[in-house]
């Protein structure tokens, strides 16, 4: 278990390979919606590897750059919470629709979540780092986004979607992003004494601090996020954990 928590984003590439082979062998027998959902799932695994494996750097970006943590190797994101969010939570959210291709809103929800990923990586993180790229953005732009766009076009062209599907899909995406990812990961599982710190090599990937220094960006560690969803999460952290933070 400890080995998996440390290397989940690399080991899961095996799952991606198996799914690609399955898609190639079963393409003609699957509904188009199922194919798109499964492609989106594979894209998710590559996205996670881009964030944490190569080029990596997501722990440092998320904890230090976006949340100004003074102990970014373990707070608020740590190895366990990162694995929990990205595997059981994200895999369920992205994968369950494969078994219910006729429930369009369930298939649409992760496609909408992809747009949220574009905002986080393409806008918020790039703005904070004064960059045009950060780990995870490539897979969002060149994998998630095209799949989402084609999915929406397809379900409309086949008259598979109705207005209420958008409502349920948006609510589902908000629940996943706000509660399952935001609340659980950055509030409930936030622990300054976590026994699951990121390994030094994980913190050094993408040379985050060096890039910030080269651009003259100074992070006042320990002051917390000043605005936005992360500031809200940090208030919830204090409510839940009190003096422990």
KEGURO-217138 format. One record per residue (C-alpha): x, y, z; residue in one letter; residue number from 1. Coordinates in steps of 0.2 Angstrom, whole numbers, plus 5000, padded with zeros to 4 digits. Last residue first. Example, Ala and Ser with C-alpha at 12.3 -4.5 7.8 and 13.67 -1.06 7.14 Angstrom:
     xx     yy     zz   type   seq
   5068   4995   5036      s     2
   5062   4978   5039      a     1
***
This chain:
     xx     yy     zz   type   seq
   4984   5121   5060      x   245
   4981   5110   5075      x   244
   4974   5125   5084      x   243
   4957   5123   5075      x   242
   4956   5107   5064      x   241
   4938   5108   5057      x   240
   4936   5127   5057      x   239
   4954   5131   5053      x   238
   4953   5119   5038      x   237
   4936   5127   5033      x   236
   4944   5144   5032      x   235
   4958   5137   5022      x   234
   4946   5130   5010      x   233
   4938   5147   5007      x   232
   4955   5154   5004      x   231
   4958   5140   4991      x   230
   4942   5144   4982      x   229
   4947   5162   4979      x   228
   4956   5175   4989      x   227
   4971   5178   5000      x   226
   4978   5161   5000      x   225
   4988   5157   5016      x   224
   5001   5168   5025      x   223
   5012   5153   5029      x   222
   5024   5155   5014      x   221
   5025   5173   5007      x   220
   5029   5168   4989      x   219
   5040   5179   4980      x   218
   5039   5180   4961      x   217
   5054   5188   4953      x   216
   5053   5178   4937      x   215
   5069   5168   4939      x   214
   5064   5165   4958      x   213
   5047   5158   4952      x   212
   5056   5146   4940      x   211
   5068   5141   4953      x   210
   5055   5137   4966      x   209
   5045   5126   4953      x   208
   5059   5116   4947      x   207
   5047   5105   4937      x   206
   5050   5091   4949      x   205
   5059   5095   4965      x   204
   5044   5091   4977      x   203
   5042   5074   4970      x   202
   5061   5071   4971      x   201
   5060   5076   4990      x   200
   5046   5063   4993      x   199
   5029   5069   4997      x   198
   5024   5068   5015      x   197
   5012   5054   5021      x   196
   5014   5054   5039      x   195
   5003   5070   5040      x   194
   5008   5081   5055      x   193
   5001   5097   5046      x   192
   4985   5088   5042      x   191
   4973   5092   5028      x   190
   4963   5076   5025      x   189
   4946   5085   5030      x   188
   4950   5102   5022      x   187
   4960   5101   5006      x   186
   4957   5084   5000      x   185
   4939   5081   5007      x   184
   4932   5098   5004      x   183
   4940   5102   4988      x   182
   4940   5085   4979      x   181
   4924   5076   4985      x   180
   4915   5092   4990      x   179
   4918   5106   4978      x   178
   4925   5097   4962      x   177
   4914   5082   4964      x   176
   4899   5091   4969      x   175
   4901   5104   4956      x   174
   4903   5091   4943      x   173
   4887   5082   4948      x   172
   4877   5099   4949      x   171
   4884   5103   4932      x   170
   4878   5086   4925      x   169
   4861   5087   4933      x   168
   4858   5104   4926      x   167
   4865   5100   4909      x   166
   4854   5084   4908      x   165
   4839   5094   4911      x   164
   4841   5103   4894      x   163
   4840   5087   4884      x   162
   4853   5076   4877      x   161
   4853   5061   4865      x   160
   4847   5070   4849      x   159
   4861   5062   4839      x   158
   4869   5078   4833      x   157
   4867   5085   4851      x   156
   4875   5070   4859      x   155
   4889   5070   4846      x   154
   4893   5089   4847      x   153
   4894   5088   4866      x   152
   4906   5073   4866      x   151
   4917   5081   4852      x   150
   4920   5096   4863      x   149
   4923   5086   4878      x   148
   4935   5074   4869      x   147
   4944   5089   4862      x   146
   4946   5097   4879      x   145
   4952   5082   4888      x   144
   4966   5077   4876      x   143
   4975   5092   4869      x   142
   4971   5106   4880      x   141
   4969   5096   4897      x   140
   4984   5084   4893      x   139
   4995   5099   4890      x   138
   4989   5109   4905      x   137
   4994   5095   4918      x   136
   5011   5102   4923      x   135
   5011   5121   4920      x   134
   5013   5130   4904      x   133
   5011   5149   4898      x   132
   5019   5156   4914      x   131
   5017   5170   4926      x   130
   5017   5157   4940      x   129
   5001   5163   4948      x   128
   4993   5168   4932      x   127
   4998   5151   4924      x   126
   4990   5142   4939      x   125
   4974   5152   4939      x   124
   4971   5152   4920      x   123
   4976   5137   4910      x   122
   4978   5125   4924      x   121
   4963   5129   4935      x   120
   4952   5136   4921      x   119
   4956   5121   4910      x   118
   4953   5109   4924      x   117
   4936   5117   4926      x   116
   4933   5114   4908      x   115
   4937   5095   4911      x   114
   4924   5095   4925      x   113
   4911   5098   4911      x   112
   4916   5082   4902      x   111
   4916   5074   4919      x   110
   4898   5078   4921      x   109
   4892   5074   4903      x   108
   4893   5055   4905      x   107
   4882   5056   4921      x   106
   4870   5068   4912      x   105
   4869   5056   4897      x   104
   4862   5042   4907      x   103
   4861   5030   4892      x   102
   4880   5026   4893      x   101
   4877   5019   4910      x   100
   4892   5007   4912      x    99
   4905   5019   4905      x    98
   4897   5033   4916      x    97
   4906   5025   4931      x    96
   4923   5029   4925      x    95
   4926   5048   4927      x    94
   4918   5050   4944      x    93
   4924   5033   4950      x    92
   4941   5036   4944      x    91
   4942   5053   4951      x    90
   4937   5048   4969      x    89
   4945   5031   4970      x    88
   4961   5037   4961      x    87
   4965   5055   4960      x    86
   4957   5061   4976      x    85
   4963   5046   4987      x    84
   4981   5047   4979      x    83
   4983   5065   4982      x    82
   4976   5063   5000      x    81
   4988   5050   5003      x    80
   5004   5058   4996      x    79
   5000   5075   5005      x    78
   4990   5091   5000      x    77
   4987   5103   5014      x    76
   5001   5102   5019      x    75
   5014   5088   5017      x    74
   5029   5093   5006      x    73
   5022   5111   5006      x    72
   5027   5115   5024      x    71
   5025   5134   5025      x    70
   5010   5133   5013      x    69
   5007   5147   5002      x    68
   4991   5140   4995      x    67
   4993   5142   4976      x    66
   5012   5142   4975      x    65
   5017   5132   4989      x    64
   5004   5118   4991      x    63
   4997   5116   4973      x    62
   5012   5121   4964      x    61
   5024   5111   4975      x    60
   5013   5095   4975      x    59
   5010   5097   4956      x    58
   5028   5097   4951      x    57
   5028   5083   4938      x    56
   5036   5084   4921      x    55
   5033   5070   4921      x    54
   5026   5061   4937      x    53
   5014   5071   4947      x    52
   5005   5083   4935      x    51
   5009   5074   4919      x    50
   5005   5057   4927      x    49
   4988   5064   4932      x    48
   4984   5070   4915      x    47
   4989   5054   4907      x    46
   4977   5045   4919      x    45
   4963   5057   4915      x    44
   4966   5055   4896      x    43
   4963   5037   4899      x    42
   4946   5041   4907      x    41
   4942   5053   4893      x    40
   4945   5040   4881      x    39
   4934   5028   4891      x    38
   4920   5041   4891      x    37
   4922   5044   4872      x    36
   4921   5026   4868      x    35
   4906   5023   4879      x    34
   4897   5038   4871      x    33
   4901   5030   4854      x    32
   4893   5014   4859      x    31
   4905   4999   4860      x    30
   4905   4984   4849      x    29
   4915   4991   4835      x    28
   4929   4998   4847      x    27
   4931   4982   4857      x    26
   4949   4977   4852      x    25
   4956   4994   4850      x    24
   4947   5000   4866      x    23
   4953   4986   4876      x    22
   4971   4989   4870      x    21
   4969   5007   4876      x    20
   4961   5002   4892      x    19
   4976   4990   4896      x    18
   4988   5004   4892      x    17
   4979   5016   4903      x    16
   4979   5003   4917      x    15
   4998   5001   4915      x    14
   5000   5020   4916      x    13
   4992   5018   4934      x    12
   5009   5012   4940      x    11
   5016   5029   4937      x    10
   5003   5040   4945      x     9
   5001   5028   4960      x     8
   5020   5028   4964      x     7
   5021   5034   4983      x     6
   5003   5028   4987      x     5
   5007   5012   4978      x     4
   5023   5008   4988      x     3
   5014   5012   5004      x     2
   5000   5000   5000      x     1
***
